[in-house]
Amino acid sequence: MQSLTIFGFESPEKPRTLKPRPLGLKGSMQIKWSSWSDFVVSVRGSGPEKLTYYGRNLTRQQRDAVSIASSSSKFFGEVSRHGLRGFFGQRRVVVFKEDGTVRDYSIKFDFSILDIFITVQGNIVVIALRPLSSPGYCYHDGCIAFKKDLRETRISLEFTDMIDFQSWLEAQSPLSPLPSSNCPQHRDANLGTSPQSSTFQQSSAEPDTDLMDLISQPKWLQKITNGALFVAIDEAGKVHTWTKDERYHDCLGRTPDLEYPGHKPSPVTYLSELVIEKIAIGGWMTAAIDTNGELFIWGHSPPGQDGELLVLAGKPNLEEKLRRGDSTEEDSSEEEGDEDDSAPADSALDEDELVKTVPLFIDGLPAKATHVAIGIGHVLVAAELHDHPRRTAVFGAGRGHVGQLGMGRSIDFLDTFSPIPFFDGADVKQVACAPFTSFVITHEKVEEE
């Protein structure tokens, strides 16, 4: 049996600090979607899986649509703004309209939707697959890119807003892709034939665009985005990052250059010899866990926020000292400018300028990370001892002004990864973060009578 615990910002109507509290759900659970104002959780008990929406953004009709969505559905929306905007399957898109109604669209043409996400600018991007045997596909006034291989064509479509996206879903007429006059990046791209033609023809000149970057790489095992920065794991477990927003160049975990520019999917050099199995992103920070349970983090706190994680501020020795319990949180401010003479001289030789290793300790012993999630300025990490998987902890760090660190009170900023007492010894199955809210799913032991 599993239990879901929530803490932090409850809702726009109840902007108060929440202490960790179980939600009262029982069964096998997973957080499917979370934003600053709503979340969706799936629960599977003795019967079929049930999807439940929590929040106040949706009308009753829209909530009901979530509850009957298939278990394979994926959700999309705006994490920091309007919350959930709909969900989709390979051949279906359900949109929650601003007037409170629901529109269910079936995809008429022969392609399958892989992903839908909304950028920080509010653009909607659709990634899809089309078999080469298909005579054509539909498109309605926007930006498009494509890549062919032996069996299929990967397609990326970008729409200026939800109205433009819904217009495409409404029309679904067999048009060749034409560059949008509203998109300067694609305005001059020769991508198709006349709009009367229903047969797709590839131009000899492929555009060098950001949409191409989304689909021109090998298939990703995992790809995540905060709406501006993309992070992906390839089939070899290597991490790649890219962004077209120059404000996020210092969040790439690498330094852009001519060979690996910021807007092209490129490997994070410091992690190139490791096999990464989990990644997380939120705000201006990214984290990764390798197959040995080593935790890595890069980026920085949100602009305008006071405080920075010690490990990101380049103080790994102090971070390790604090995690071992040799110092207190108050000591960190006093010792911030002092060198730790007791640390080994070569302790930082392998430290990267951008990507930092996060040391975690349980009862003074080195621990391995099992799960990680990031909000807007705060991080949650679940960990266990290498040889004692039942000795576990959940750590929180960063901003905690509304209780999102789980300490039961408001904390302006916690610059070290500190254990959350509520989850001491818990068997953690998932951690998730919305901008100012945190979720932890744990396995609860059933007491025998």
C-alpha positions in Angstrom: 0.0 0.0 0.0 1.3 3.5 -0.9 0.6 6.9 0.6 0.9 10.4 -0.9 2.1 13.3 1.3 1.9 16.9 0.2 3.4 20.0 1.6 4.0 23.6 0.6 1.7 25.9 -1.3 -1.8 24.5 -1.3 -3.7 26.6 -3.9 -4.1 30.2 -5.1 -7.2 30.4 -2.9 -5.4 29.0 0.2 -1.8 30.5 -0.1 -0.7 29.2 3.3 2.2 27.1 4.5 1.4 23.4 4.6 3.1 20.9 6.9 3.6 17.4 5.5 0.2 15.7 5.5 -1.0 12.5 4.0 -3.7 13.0 1.4 -5.7 10.0 2.5 -5.2 8.1 -0.8 -4.3 4.4 -0.7 -3.1 2.2 -3.5 -0.4 2.2 -6.0 0.2 5.9 -7.0 2.0 8.2 -9.4 2.0 12.0 -9.8 1.0 12.5 -13.4 1.1 16.3 -13.5 1.9 19.1 -11.1 1.9 22.9 -11.4 1.8 25.9 -9.1 -2.0 25.6 -8.8 -3.0 22.0 -9.5 -1.9 18.4 -9.8 -3.1 15.0 -11.1 -2.5 11.7 -9.3 -3.3 8.2 -10.5 -4.3 5.6 -7.9 -4.6 1.9 -8.6 -6.2 -0.2 -5.8 -8.0 -3.4 -6.2 -9.9 -2.1 -9.2 -8.9 -0.1 -12.3 -6.6 2.9 -12.2 -8.3 6.1 -11.2 -7.1 9.6 -12.1 -8.0 12.5 -9.8 -7.5 16.2 -10.3 -6.7 18.5 -7.4 -6.9 22.2 -7.8 -9.4 25.0 -8.6 -8.5 25.9 -12.2 -10.8 23.4 -13.9 -14.6 23.3 -14.2 -16.6 20.3 -13.2 -16.8 19.2 -16.8 -13.0 19.4 -17.2 -12.4 17.6 -13.9 -14.7 14.8 -15.1 -12.7 14.5 -18.3 -9.5 14.0 -16.3 -11.1 11.2 -14.2 -12.0 9.2 -17.3 -8.7 9.7 -19.2 -6.9 6.5 -20.1 -4.0 5.4 -17.9 -1.6 6.0 -20.9 -2.6 9.7 -21.2 0.0 12.4 -20.9 -0.8 15.8 -19.5 0.3 19.2 -20.7 0.0 22.8 -19.5 1.8 25.8 -18.0 3.6 24.9 -14.8 4.1 28.5 -13.6 1.0 30.2 -15.1 -2.4 28.6 -16.0 -1.8 25.1 -14.8 -3.3 22.1 -16.6 -4.5 22.8 -20.2 -5.3 19.3 -21.4 -4.0 15.7 -22.1 -3.3 13.6 -25.1 -2.6 10.1 -26.5 -1.1 9.0 -29.7 -4.2 9.6 -31.7 -6.2 12.0 -29.5 -5.9 15.5 -27.9 -8.2 16.8 -25.2 -8.1 20.6 -24.7 -9.5 22.4 -21.6 -10.8 25.6 -23.1 -10.8 29.0 -21.3 -14.7 29.1 -21.4 -14.7 26.0 -19.1 -15.7 23.5 -21.7 -13.8 20.4 -23.0 -12.9 19.7 -26.6 -11.9 16.2 -27.6 -10.1 15.9 -30.9 -9.3 12.7 -32.8 -6.3 12.8 -35.0 -7.5 12.0 -38.5 -4.2 11.7 -40.3 -1.6 9.0 -40.1 0.7 10.2 -37.4 1.1 9.6 -33.7 1.7 12.3 -31.1 4.7 11.7 -28.9 4.7 14.9 -26.9 3.0 18.3 -26.3 4.5 21.0 -24.2 4.2 24.8 -23.7 7.2 27.1 -23.8 7.8 29.9 -21.4 6.6 32.3 -24.2 3.3 30.4 -24.4 4.0 28.6 -27.7 2.6 25.1 -28.1 5.0 22.5 -29.5 3.9 19.1 -30.8 6.3 16.3 -31.5 4.8 13.5 -33.7 5.8 10.5 -35.9 4.5 9.8 -39.4 5.1 6.6 -41.3 6.9 7.0 -44.7 4.0 5.2 -46.3 1.6 7.9 -45.3 0.6 10.1 -48.3 0.6 13.3 -46.3 -0.2 15.0 -43.0 -2.2 18.0 -41.9 -0.9 21.3 -40.8 -2.5 24.7 -40.1 -0.5 27.9 -40.3 2.6 27.6 -38.1 6.2 26.5 -38.0 7.2 23.0 -38.9 10.3 20.8 -39.1 10.8 17.2 -40.1 13.4 14.5 -40.3 13.2 11.2 -42.3 14.7 7.9 -41.5 14.2 4.5 -43.0 10.7 3.9 -41.5 9.2 7.2 -40.4 9.3 10.9 -40.4 9.6 12.8 -37.1 7.6 16.0 -37.1 7.8 19.1 -34.9 5.0 21.7 -35.1 5.0 25.0 -33.2 1.9 27.2 -32.6 1.8 30.7 -31.3 -0.8 30.1 -28.7 -3.7 27.8 -27.7 -6.0 29.4 -30.2 -3.6 28.7 -33.0 -3.2 25.1 -31.7 -7.0 24.5 -31.5 -7.4 25.9 -35.0 -5.0 23.3 -36.3 -6.9 20.6 -34.4 -10.2 21.8 -35.8 -9.0 22.1 -39.5 -6.9 18.9 -39.9 -6.9 19.6 -43.7 -4.2 17.9 -45.8 -1.9 20.9 -46.5 1.8 20.9 -47.2 3.8 22.6 -44.5 4.3 26.3 -45.2 6.4 28.6 -43.0 4.4 31.0 -40.8 4.7 34.7 -41.5 4.5 35.1 -37.7 7.7 33.2 -37.1 11.0 34.9 -38.1 13.0 31.7 -37.7 11.0 29.9 -40.3 9.8 32.7 -42.5 12.4 32.1 -45.2 12.4 28.3 -45.0 11.4 26.5 -48.1 9.6 23.5 -46.6 7.0 22.4 -49.0 4.9 22.8 -52.1 1.7 24.7 -52.7 -1.1 24.6 -50.1 -3.3 22.8 -52.6 -1.0 19.8 -52.7 -1.9 17.0 -50.3 1.3 15.1 -50.9 4.3 15.9 -48.7 7.5 16.7 -50.6 10.8 17.3 -48.8 12.7 20.4 -49.8 16.4 20.0 -50.7 17.4 22.6 -48.2 16.7 21.5 -44.6 16.2 24.5 -42.2 18.6 25.0 -39.4 16.0 25.7 -36.8 15.2 25.0 -33.1 12.3 22.8 -34.2 14.8 20.6 -36.1 16.9 20.3 -32.9 13.9 18.7 -31.1 13.7 15.8 -33.5 17.1 15.5 -35.2 18.8 13.5 -32.4 18.6 9.8 -31.7 15.5 8.7 -29.7 15.8 9.9 -26.2 15.2 7.6 -23.3 13.9 10.6 -21.3 13.4 14.2 -22.3 12.3 17.0 -19.9 11.9 20.7 -20.2 11.0 23.7 -18.0 9.6 25.4 -21.2 12.9 27.0 -22.1 15.7 24.6 -21.3 15.7 21.0 -22.6 17.5 18.1 -20.9 17.6 14.6 -22.4 19.2 11.2 -21.8 20.2 9.2 -24.9 20.3 5.4 -25.2 23.8 5.2 -23.8 22.8 7.1 -20.6 24.5 10.4 -21.7 23.0 13.7 -20.8 22.4 16.4 -23.5 21.2 20.0 -22.9 20.1 22.8 -25.1 18.1 26.0 -25.1 17.3 28.8 -27.6 16.8 31.3 -24.7 20.2 32.9 -24.0 19.1 33.6 -20.4 19.5 29.9 -19.7 23.0 29.5 -21.1 24.5 29.3 -17.6 22.0 26.5 -16.8 23.2 24.1 -19.5 25.9 22.4 -17.4 28.4 23.1 -20.1 29.9 26.2 -21.8 28.5 26.8 -25.3 31.0 27.1 -28.1 31.2 26.8 -31.9 31.2 23.0 -31.9 28.5 22.7 -29.3 26.4 25.9 -29.3 23.8 26.5 -26.7 20.8 26.0 -29.0 22.0 22.5 -30.2 21.5 19.3 -28.2 25.0 18.7 -26.9 26.5 16.5 -24.2 27.3 17.6 -20.7 31.0 16.9 -20.7 31.5 16.4 -17.0 28.9 13.5 -17.1 30.2 11.9 -20.3 31.9 9.0 -18.6 28.8 8.1 -16.5 25.6 6.4 -17.2 22.7 8.6 -16.0 19.4 7.0 -15.3 17.3 9.9 -13.9 17.1 13.6 -14.5 14.9 16.4 -13.1 14.5 20.1 -13.9 12.8 23.1 -12.3 13.3 26.8 -12.6 17.0 27.4 -13.2 18.3 24.1 -11.8 18.8 20.6 -13.2 19.8 17.4 -11.4 20.9 13.9 -12.5 21.4 10.6 -10.8 23.8 8.0 -12.2 23.6 4.2 -11.9 25.7 4.3 -8.7 23.3 6.7 -7.0 25.6 9.7 -7.3 23.7 13.0 -7.4 24.7 15.9 -9.6 23.3 19.4 -9.8 23.9 22.5 -11.9 22.3 25.9 -12.5 21.5 28.5 -9.9 18.7 29.9 -7.8 15.9 31.9 -9.5 17.0 35.5 -10.4 16.1 37.9 -7.6 16.1 35.2 -4.9 18.4 35.6 -2.0 20.5 32.6 -1.2 22.3 29.9 -3.2 23.0 26.2 -2.4 26.4 25.9 -0.9 27.3 23.1 -3.4 26.4 25.4 -6.3 28.3 28.3 -4.7 31.5 26.3 -5.0 31.9 25.2 -1.4 31.9 21.4 -1.6 34.0 20.9 1.5 31.7 22.9 3.7 28.7 21.0 2.2 30.2 17.7 3.1 31.1 19.0 6.6 27.6 20.1 7.2 26.1 16.8 5.9 28.3 14.8 8.3 26.9 16.8 11.1 30.3 18.3 12.1 28.9 21.8 11.8 25.5 23.6 12.1 23.5 25.6 9.7 24.4 28.7 11.6 28.1 27.9 11.3 27.9 28.0 7.5 27.4 31.8 7.4 30.4 32.3 9.7 32.7 30.0 7.9 31.6 30.9 4.4 34.8 32.8 3.6 37.2 30.4 5.4 39.1 27.6 3.9 38.6 24.2 5.5 42.2 23.3 6.3 41.2 19.9 7.5 39.9 18.9 4.0 42.2 16.8 1.8 44.3 18.9 -0.6 43.0 17.2 -3.7 39.3 17.0 -2.6 38.2 19.4 -5.3 40.5 18.3 -8.1 37.7 16.5 -9.9 35.1 19.2 -9.2 33.6 20.7 -12.4 33.1 24.5 -12.7 29.4 24.0 -13.6 28.2 20.5 -12.6 28.5 19.8 -8.9 28.4 16.5 -7.0 26.1 16.5 -4.0 27.3 14.5 -1.0 24.5 12.9 1.0 24.9 11.2 4.4 22.5 9.2 6.6 23.7 8.8 10.2 27.1 10.0 9.1 27.5 7.3 6.4 27.6 8.0 2.6 24.2 7.5 1.0 23.1 7.1 -2.6 20.3 9.1 -4.2 17.3 7.2 -5.5 14.9 10.0 -6.6 15.1 13.7 -7.2 12.7 16.6 -8.1 13.1 20.3 -8.4 10.6 23.2 -8.0 11.2 26.9 -8.5 14.1 27.3 -6.2 13.8 24.1 -4.0 15.1 20.5 -4.4 13.9 17.2 -2.9 16.1 14.1 -2.9 15.4 10.6 -1.6 18.4 8.5 -0.6 19.3 5.3 1.1 22.5 3.7 2.5 24.4 1.6 0.0 24.4 -1.5 2.1 21.3 -0.8 4.1 18.4 0.1 1.7 16.0 0.2 4.6 17.9 3.1 6.1 16.5 6.0 4.1 15.9 9.7 4.2 14.4 12.5 2.1 16.5 15.7 1.9 15.3 19.2 1.1 17.3 22.3 0.1 16.6 25.7 -1.3 13.7 28.0 -0.9 11.1 27.1 1.8 9.0 30.2 2.3 5.7 28.3 2.2 6.8 25.0 3.7 7.8 23.3 0.5 10.9 21.8 2.2 8.7 19.8 4.6 10.2 21.1 7.8 6.8 22.1 9.1 7.5 25.8 9.0 8.5 28.7 6.7 12.2 28.8 6.0 13.4 31.6 3.8 16.3 29.5 2.4 18.2 26.4 3.3 21.6 26.3 1.7 22.4 22.6 2.5 20.6 19.4 1.8 19.0 18.6 5.2 16.9 15.5 6.1 13.1 16.0 6.5 12.2 14.3 9.8 8.7 13.4 8.6 10.2 10.9 6.1 12.9 9.4 8.3 13.1 5.7 7.3 10.4 6.0 4.7 10.3 3.7 1.7 10.1 6.3 -1.1 8.6 5.5 -4.5 8.4 8.9 -6.0 9.2 12.6 -5.3 7.7 15.4 -7.3 7.8 19.2 -7.1 5.5 21.9 -8.4 6.9 25.5 -8.3 6.1 25.9 -4.5 4.7 22.5 -3.6 6.2 19.1 -2.9 4.9 15.5 -3.2 6.3 12.3 -1.7 4.9 8.9 -2.4 5.9 6.2 0.1 5.2 2.5 0.6 3.4 1.9 3.8 3.8 -1.4 5.6 0.6 -3.2 6.4 0.6 -4.2 10.1 -0.2 -7.9 10.6 -2.7 -8.6 13.4 
